Amino acid sequence: MKARRLHTDAVVALAVLAFCAGVFALTFTFDTVPAALAVGMGPAAFPRLLLAVMALLAIILAVTARGRAEEVREPVPPMVYWTAAAMIAFMGLLALVGMVAAMIVAIVGMGAMWGERRWALLVASGVGLSLSIYGFFTKVFGIPLPRGLIGDWLF
């Protein structure tokens, strides 16, 4: 009797679900905001919402993989690994300089890494998107963004 292999998409879905479960567990370690000071979503609400969407999409991926033939996939391009390294570097930069500055550097840096050479557009996009995200989260959701070590010293 031949052992039945899981479809590659099902394996990916299981990995995503495991990641979601691990990060969801981490959200229980977030600081809580006293009820008298709570405005908007709490610190754990938005990450949990994103994790729920990721988990739902992973389940859909696993279910739709049933009965499908395996595809021959091309190897992962090296740029994927460079982008993952840039995202990890972003997390370190975020802890140092804060969310807005780290987003600007990440958008401009990754855009340049991916081949964009129109520097004015790249910088304008980085600044505009970062400030839009800052305004949306702080004003609409009432969620303060991390200021980083330097931001904590300055403000």
C-alpha positions in Angstrom: 0.0 0.0 0.0 1.5 3.3 -1.1 1.6 6.1 1.5 -0.4 9.1 0.5 1.6 12.4 0.4 0.1 15.7 1.4 -0.3 18.2 -1.4 2.4 20.9 -1.2 -0.4 23.5 -0.8 -1.7 21.6 2.2 1.8 21.5 3.8 2.1 25.3 3.2 -1.3 25.8 4.8 -0.3 23.8 7.8 2.8 25.8 8.2 0.8 29.1 8.0 -1.7 27.7 10.6 1.2 26.8 12.9 2.7 30.3 12.5 -0.7 31.8 13.2 -1.2 29.7 16.3 2.3 30.7 17.6 1.8 34.4 17.0 -1.7 34.3 18.4 -0.3 32.8 21.6 2.2 35.7 21.7 -0.6 38.2 21.6 -1.6 37.2 25.1 1.7 38.6 26.3 0.9 42.1 25.1 0.4 44.8 27.7 -3.2 45.6 28.4 -4.6 49.1 28.4 -6.6 50.1 31.5 -10.3 50.4 30.7 -10.3 54.1 31.7 -7.6 54.8 29.0 -8.7 52.4 26.3 -9.5 54.1 23.0 -10.1 52.2 19.8 -8.8 48.6 19.5 -6.6 47.2 22.1 -3.0 46.3 21.2 -3.8 42.6 20.5 -7.0 43.1 18.5 -5.5 44.1 15.1 -2.8 41.3 15.1 -5.5 38.8 16.0 -7.7 40.1 13.2 -4.9 39.7 10.7 -4.1 36.2 12.0 -7.7 35.2 11.7 -7.7 36.3 8.0 -4.4 34.4 7.4 -5.7 31.3 9.1 -9.0 31.4 7.0 -7.0 31.8 3.8 -4.7 28.9 4.8 -7.8 26.7 5.4 -9.2 27.6 2.0 -5.8 26.8 0.4 -5.7 23.4 2.1 -9.3 22.5 1.2 -8.9 23.5 -2.4 -5.7 21.5 -2.7 -7.6 18.2 -2.2 -7.8 16.2 -5.4 -5.5 18.6 -7.4 -2.4 17.3 -9.1 0.9 18.6 -7.9 2.3 21.3 -10.1 5.9 21.4 -11.1 7.2 24.6 -9.5 10.1 26.7 -10.5 12.9 27.3 -7.9 12.4 30.3 -5.6 14.3 33.3 -7.0 17.1 34.7 -4.8 15.3 38.0 -4.5 12.7 36.3 -2.3 15.4 35.6 0.2 16.9 39.1 0.0 13.4 40.5 0.6 12.9 38.2 3.6 16.3 39.5 5.0 15.2 43.1 4.4 12.0 42.4 6.4 14.0 41.0 9.3 16.2 44.1 9.1 13.1 46.2 9.1 12.1 44.7 12.5 15.5 45.7 14.0 15.2 49.2 12.5 11.7 49.5 13.8 12.9 48.8 17.4 15.6 51.5 16.9 14.0 54.3 15.1 10.2 53.6 15.3 7.5 52.6 12.8 7.3 55.7 10.6 11.0 56.1 9.9 11.5 52.3 9.5 8.6 52.1 7.0 10.1 55.0 4.9 13.5 53.3 4.9 11.9 49.9 4.1 9.8 51.2 1.2 12.6 53.1 -0.4 15.2 50.4 0.3 13.1 47.5 -1.0 11.8 49.5 -3.9 15.4 50.2 -4.9 16.4 46.6 -4.3 13.6 45.5 -6.7 14.9 47.8 -9.4 13.0 51.1 -9.1 15.3 54.0 -10.1 12.9 56.9 -10.1 14.2 58.2 -6.7 11.7 61.1 -6.4 8.8 58.8 -6.9 10.3 56.2 -4.6 10.9 58.6 -1.7 7.5 60.3 -2.2 5.8 56.9 -2.1 7.7 55.9 1.0 7.0 59.1 2.9 3.3 59.3 1.6 2.5 55.7 2.4 4.2 55.9 5.8 2.4 59.1 6.9 -0.9 57.7 5.6 -0.5 54.6 7.6 0.5 56.6 10.7 -2.5 58.8 10.3 -4.9 55.9 9.7 -3.7 53.9 12.7 -3.3 56.8 15.2 -6.3 58.9 14.2 -8.9 56.3 13.0 -8.0 53.3 15.1 -6.5 55.2 18.0 -3.5 52.8 18.0 -0.2 54.5 18.8 2.6 53.2 16.6 6.0 52.2 18.1 8.4 55.1 18.4 11.6 53.0 18.9 14.5 53.7 21.2 15.4 56.9 19.5 11.8 58.1 19.4 11.4 57.4 23.1 14.5 59.4 23.8 13.4 62.4 21.7 9.7 62.6 22.6 
